[in-house]
Amino acid sequence: MCDLTQLISLKRKEAIKKAWYKFTLNKLSAVGLVIVVVIIFLAIFAPFIVPYPGDAGYSFNFALGSKPPSVAHLFGTDDYGRDVLSRVVFGFRYSLLMAVVVLSIVVPVGCALGLLAGYFKGTLIEQLIMRITDVFVAVPALILAMAVCAVLTPSLINAMLAITVMWWAWYCRLTYGVASSFRNEFFVQAAQVTGASTFHIVFREILPNCLGTILTRATLDVGIVILLGASLSFVGLGAQPPTPDLGTMIAQGYVFMPQWWWMTLFPAFAILLTIVGFNLVGDGVRDMFATEAL
């Protein structure tokens, strides 16, 4: 028994090493991973890293207002005299928080519904789930999110809720397509013959074979969720001042373009860097699972 456990543990370690090797074959994905790790590190330890942590909240110093980048303020200051670099680093927190909260809800809900629809393909269950999904997919994502936010009080939490309401359908559609292709495979038929429950077949037999596609999509969607959140904040339907949200900072700074360009440029570049980083990691995850499948 001990030898069997050690063998299983050894195989798992070898699988992890092989997966990591496949991931690092894509040099751009490795660069993206470094970017993501740095952004996460900055977001977690922002109060201890930024030069002016007080500028992330209710703070103003009009004597320092709209100062260009300098040694004291590497990204310059905004019209209230707050350090833009400090606010950008804190802005990573809210962007990552939105992505984590939204995906933590939509991925389980969407995938569970997609798995059920795929397994019960051709039944009333599939028709009910997929027709509701089609309604949400048919409406443009940003438009639906803006409509939900417009009904609710503009805030970061309501922006998360709005994106969650419209995003689950895409995971349902994705998982439905993958699960449908596996429902007639021999391992599923074998589980049915042995009397396995529906829960066991769906979540223990079919789901593991869908994880590669789901994880790849979730990694790529981090950047999209962050962009959607910034878009809602830009039009005033997301996080409200003085929250150092990147979209809000762009909205406040673009009215001063091009004279005070740093107020808009650096928050926009932060969003771009975050999206590029997660997209590169998502490409690496996709290639890794595709290679493993071969």
N, C-alpha and C positions, 0 to 999 in steps of 0.2 A: 504493500500500500504506500509506504514511504517512497519507494523507488518510482512508483507511478506518479505521485505528486511532484517529485523532483523533475521527472521527465516532462510533465505538463508545464511546470514553471520554466524549464529550460527552453521549451518550444515557444512559449510566450515571449521570453526575452529575445530569442532569435527573430521572432516575427516583428517585434518592436524595432530591433536594430535594422532589419531589412527594410521596414517601412521608412525609418528615418533616413536610411541611405538613399532610397528611391526619391524621397522628398528633397534631399540636398543635391540631387543630380540637377535639379532646376535651380540655377544660380540666382535667378531673379526672385524665386520663391524664398530662398534663404535671405536675400536682402529684405524682402517684405516681412519676413519673420522678425528680423532685427528691428525694423521700423515699428512693428506692432508691439514688441516687447518694450521698446523705449517709451512709446506712447502710454502703455499701461503703467509702466514704472512712474512716469511723470504724473499721471492721473492719481495714482495711489498716494504718492509722497509729495503732492503739490504744496501743502502748507510748509514743508520743510525745505523745499527746493527754490521756490520763486523768491525773488528779491523783495517783493512788497505784497505779502499775503493779505494784508488789510484791504488792498485795492480790489479784491474779489467781491466785496460786499458793499455796504453803504459807506462810501468814502468819496471825498472830493477835495481838490486843492486847485482852485482856479488859477493860482499863480503858476502852476505847472501845466496848464491846459494846452493841448494841441502842440506839444513839443515834438520835433522830429527825432528819429532814432539817434541815440548818443551812447556814451559809455555808461552813464547812469541809468538810462532806459533804452535797452537794446532795440526794442520794437517801438519806441516812442511812447507818447501818452495820448489819451483820448481828450475830448473836450471838457471832461470833468477833472483832468489832471491825474487820471488813474493809469498805472503802468499797463500797457497793452500786453507785454510778455506774460506778466503774472495772470492776467485775465484769460489769455489764450491757454495757458497750461491748466488753469482751473476749468476752462471750457472743455478740455478733453474728458474731464470727469463726467460732465453732463451728457456728452455725446456717447461715451461708452456705456453709461448707465441706461440711456434710452435703448441702445442696441441690445444690451443684456436682458433688460426687462421685457422688451417686445419679443425677442426671439425665444426667451424662456417660456413664453405663453403660446405664441403662434406655432412653434415647431411641434410640441406635444399634441396640441389640439388639432392642428391641421393634419399631422401625420396619422393620428389615431383615426380620424374620420376617413382619410384616404385609404388606410389599410382596410377598414371595414367595408368601404365601398368597393374596393378592388377584390376582396375575398368574396363578397356577396354580389358579384357582378351579374346583372340580368335580373335582379330581384327588386322589390319595392324599396329596400334599404338603399341600394345603389342609386336608384332614380331620385329618391328624396334628397340624399346628400349631395349628389352631383348637380342637381338642378339649382339648389340653393347656392352651391359653389359657383355655378355659371353666372348667377346674378351679381355676385361680388366681383368676379373676374371681369365682367363686362364693363364695369364702371372704372374709369382711370383712377389709379391708386391715389394720386395726389388730390384729385378732385373730391373723392370720397372722404379722405382724411380731413380736408379743409371743411367739408360740409359737417362732419361730426364735431370738429373743433368750433365751428361757428355756432353750433347749438349749445355747446358747453362753455363754461368760463375759460378763457385762454390761460393755460398754465402748462408746466412741463408734464405733470401727471396726465392731464387731459390729452396732451399731444401724444403721449405713449398709448393711451387708450384708443385714440383715433387711428393710429397706425396699426395697432393690434386688430381692430375691428376689420380692417380691409386686407390685412396681410396673410391671415390664416388660410384663405382660400387658395393661394398659390402653392402652399405646401400640401394641401389636400389634393389638388390637381396633380402635383408632381408624384406624390406617394401612390395615388390611385393608378397612375400609368405603370409604375414599377411593380406594384402589388398584383395588378392584373396579369402581368407576364409570368408571375411565379405561381399563381393559384392552381395551375394544372401540372406543375412539376412533380416529379416522382417523390421527392421528399415530403411534399404536402400530402400527396395521396397516401403515402406510407403512414403519416401521422393520423390521417382520417381513418385508415383501416384499423389501426391500433386503438381507436376510440379516444384519441386526444380531444380535449375540449376546444371550442372555438377560440377561446382566449389563448390557449397554448399554441395553436396553429398560427394565429395572426401575429402574436407578439413574441413568440419564441422560435418560430420557424421562418415566417416571411419577413418580419421586421429586420432581423440581422442582415439579411441580404439586400435591404434597402438603405442601410446605414451609410454606405459610401456616397450614394447620391444625395442623401439628406444632409450629411455633414459638409459636403462640398457646397451645396446651395446655401446652407446656413452661414458658412464662412464668407461667401461672396455677398450675402445679403447684409452683413454688418455694415458695409460701406453704404449700401442703398438706404438702409434705415437711418443712418446718421445723416445722409443727404436729405431725406424726407423731413427729418426732425429739424434740420437747419432751415429748410424751405418754409416750414410752418412758422418757425420763429421769425424768419425774415419778413413775413407778411403780418406779423403780430398775433398769430394764433398759437404760438408755442410758449416757451419760457419767457417770463416778463422781466424787465429791468428791476433791480440791478443785477440779476443773475447773469454771470459771465458765460452765457451760451454763445457759441460761435456764430450761429445764425442771427441772433439778436445783435451781436457786435457788428456784423456786416451791415445790417439794416440801419444801425445808428451811424455808421461811418460813411456809407456810400453817398449820403447827401453832401458830404464835404469833399467829394472827389472833384478834380484831381489834386487840389491843393494839399489836403491832408491825407494822402494816399495810404499811409501806413495803418490808419485806423481800419481800413477795409482789406488791404492786401494780406496782412499777416494772419488774421482769422480765416480768410478764404484759403490761404496756402495751408493752414493747419487742417482744414477739412479735406483738401485735396490730398495731402500727405497721408491722412488716416485712411481715406478710401483706397488710394493706391496700395498702401501696405496690406490691407485686408484682401484686396483683389489678388495681389501677388501670392499671398498665402493660400487663398482659395484655389488658384491655379495649381499650386503645388499639391494640395490635397486631392484635387481632381486627378492629376497625373499619377499620384501615388496609388489611388484606388484603381484607376484604369490599368496600371501596370500590374498590380496585384491580381486583378481579375484575369489577366492573361496567364 
